[in-house]
Amino acid sequence: MRREERLRRRNDFAAVYKNGRIQSNQLLVLRVLPNNRETTRFGFVVGKTVGGAVVRNRVKRRLREAARSLVVRPGFDVVIGARKPAAEAKFQALRASLASLTERARLCESAPAEAP
């Protein structure tokens, strides 16, 4: 992910936690807050309950890759948090889980209608 597509500062994460909308499922928690930017920025949170450092970093790498594959509308700050079962989940399950949460949060770009 490019630098401008990442949440990096503590204040940015805190704003999303304080004022953002929450969507969740068994594997992930998605927090979304509109920003006044031309890009959507992502932040990833994986706590120690998920596992040791190696496991947490693996889950973050998988979540970053899953987020890269999404087509989302610009103008949002998104924090993706992993729950404990995410450590054992396959990549396809993580990606499907993230895709369903972004659809529920109405972050997905609407697909253009095909011409007849």
Sequence and secondary structure as in RCSB ss.txt:
>XXXX:A:sequence
MRREERLRRRNDFAAVYKNGRIQSNQLLVLRVLPNNRETTRFGFVVGKTVGGAVVRNRVKRRLREAARSLVVRPG
FDVVIGARKPAAEAKFQALRASLASLTERARLCESAPAEAP
>XXXX:A:secstr
  GGGB  SHHHHHHHHHH EEEE SSEEEEEEE SSSS EEEEEE TTT SHHHHHHHHHHHHHHHHT  B SS
EEEEEEE GGGGTS HHHHHHHHHHHHHHTT B        
